[in-house]
Amino acid sequence: MLKKMDRIERTAVAVLRKYFRKGNMARCMRDVLPRSHLSQEERDAVAKIVHDVVRYQKYYSYLLRKNNLPYKPENYVALSTGRLKLQADIPQDKLLEIRESLSNSLAHILQEKREFLRIINTEPETTLCTNFIKISREKLKSLLYSEGFDAQDYVPETALLASPGTRYSSAVREGFAHVQDASSQLVAKLTGKLGNIILDYCAGSGGKSLALASLYRNSLEIHAYDINTRKLESLKIRAKRHNATIKVHMSIPTNKYPVVLVDAPCSGVGAASRNPEAKYQENFENFKEMQLKILSESALHVEKGGMLVYVVCSFTPQETVEVVSEFLEKYKHFEVLSIEDIPCEYKKYLKKERYGVFVTAGDILYMAILRFMP
Ligand SMILES: C[S@@+](CC[C@H](N)C(=O)[O-])C[C@H]1O[C@@H](n2cnc3c(N)ncnc32)[C@H](O)[C@@H]1O
């Protein structure tokens, strides 16, 4: 007989009931948690259970099916918290797909990249990016301590690992830091070494632009563009809060730039630790077409001798190597620049891949630098 559920588990059940009907884990949490009357710590505990269930949903479903138990959210929560212990043999050829809860295509891809399994199946810590324009990392840590938060140095030099609650700290509210995965900060660090004038072509609400401004203390000329003007409006507000000098372009810029960063839309499987739903996608070809199109558009903004930096939060061959390969096939005046030749003290977080690297300090990002031959 299962023990009675506590209110954290009951809230997790409510989130999962919604999620099983509609998908979109993040939205289901946003819908349920504010009305739950739980403290921030309790909400974090709910989020942890929900993440775990979504992360291992395929495995838990398999265990329930083999043990003739219904797919009820209560059963998934009990499996996640260890109150329900079940076993079932998994056929050898389905081991990765079921035990690690992956789509068939992703299981196939990860056969060759098993070192990424641990990264995508681990509950991530919250990472902050220190805004060096306003504060040093040491002072930011003291500020967080004074608010009751613990934080540890990480890489690159802006990064702090902290508890999830820090995202609501006054330090973040007042622009002394923003929440950002360490690999994204490392991509910004490497990109900033390529030149002093940078166009962030898929800037979104400005994660990479802010990291560039923060890391390089406003010494770079940063231009930001995105097809989505609502995101650019939010970028403007964030830049103001951070005292970050970023020129926001509400329509496609007409100039050419020494460095163009293309942080393209992608499947997000490299960030599956934060969004485990990404692990169940089967088709990555449709991303490839869109990425190739955006990369080709952005290439028009690179000046001769300049750099085009292609980044995606993914490790599927379709979205990484195949995009670059097809781009180079079409645009013969671009060549690959070896990222390993860029001086960087964080090389151990870069894993060589064809044309570029995987950045593995947090999420798994693919980065390739293509040079417009002079
Ligand atoms: C991965 S997100 C960028 C995240 C952002 N760089 C950051 O660090 O926060 C990809 C962005 O590409 C934008 N996008 C999609 N198609 C585009 C296009 N054709 N031109 C420019 N931006 C585009 C999307 O609106 C989205 O904000």
PDBQT file of the ligand as one rigid body, heavy atoms in Angstrom, charges set to zero:
ROOT
HETATM    1  C1  LIG A 401      18.001  29.956 -30.022  1.00  0.00    +0.000 C 
HETATM    2  S1  LIG A 401      17.064  31.391 -30.123  1.00  0.00    +0.000 S 
HETATM    3  C2  LIG A 401      18.228  32.647 -29.749  1.00  0.00    +0.000 C 
HETATM    4  C3  LIG A 401      18.564  32.778 -28.304  1.00  0.00    +0.000 C 
HETATM    5  C4  LIG A 401      19.407  33.986 -27.988  1.00  0.00    +0.000 C 
HETATM    6  N1  LIG A 401      20.553  34.111 -28.863  1.00  0.00    +0.000 N 
HETATM    7  C5  LIG A 401      19.890  33.949 -26.561  1.00  0.00    +0.000 C 
HETATM    8  O1  LIG A 401      21.070  33.655 -26.303  1.00  0.00    +0.000 OA
HETATM    9  O2  LIG A 401      19.058  34.205 -25.683  1.00  0.00    +0.000 OA
HETATM   10  C6  LIG A 401      16.831  31.590 -31.820  1.00  0.00    +0.000 C 
HETATM   11  C7  LIG A 401      16.239  32.905 -32.247  1.00  0.00    +0.000 C 
HETATM   12  O3  LIG A 401      16.242  32.978 -33.667  1.00  0.00    +0.000 OA
HETATM   13  C8  LIG A 401      15.171  33.826 -34.048  1.00  0.00    +0.000 C 
HETATM   14  N2  LIG A 401      14.927  33.631 -35.505  1.00  0.00    +0.000 N 
HETATM   15  C9  LIG A 401      14.224  32.687 -36.131  1.00  0.00    +0.000 A 
HETATM   16  N3  LIG A 401      14.257  32.855 -37.465  1.00  0.00    +0.000 NA
HETATM   17  C10 LIG A 401      14.996  33.956 -37.703  1.00  0.00    +0.000 A 
HETATM   18  C11 LIG A 401      15.393  34.646 -38.886  1.00  0.00    +0.000 A 
HETATM   19  N4  LIG A 401      15.042  34.233 -40.097  1.00  0.00    +0.000 N 
HETATM   20  N5  LIG A 401      16.150  35.763 -38.739  1.00  0.00    +0.000 NA
HETATM   21  C12 LIG A 401      16.523  36.188 -37.512  1.00  0.00    +0.000 A 
HETATM   22  N6  LIG A 401      16.163  35.574 -36.353  1.00  0.00    +0.000 NA
HETATM   23  C13 LIG A 401      15.426  34.466 -36.455  1.00  0.00    +0.000 A 
HETATM   24  C14 LIG A 401      14.052  33.409 -33.134  1.00  0.00    +0.000 C 
HETATM   25  O4  LIG A 401      13.092  34.430 -33.018  1.00  0.00    +0.000 OA
HETATM   26  C15 LIG A 401      14.803  33.135 -31.822  1.00  0.00    +0.000 C 
HETATM   27  O5  LIG A 401      14.746  34.237 -30.953  1.00  0.00    +0.000 OA
ENDROOT
TORSDOF 0
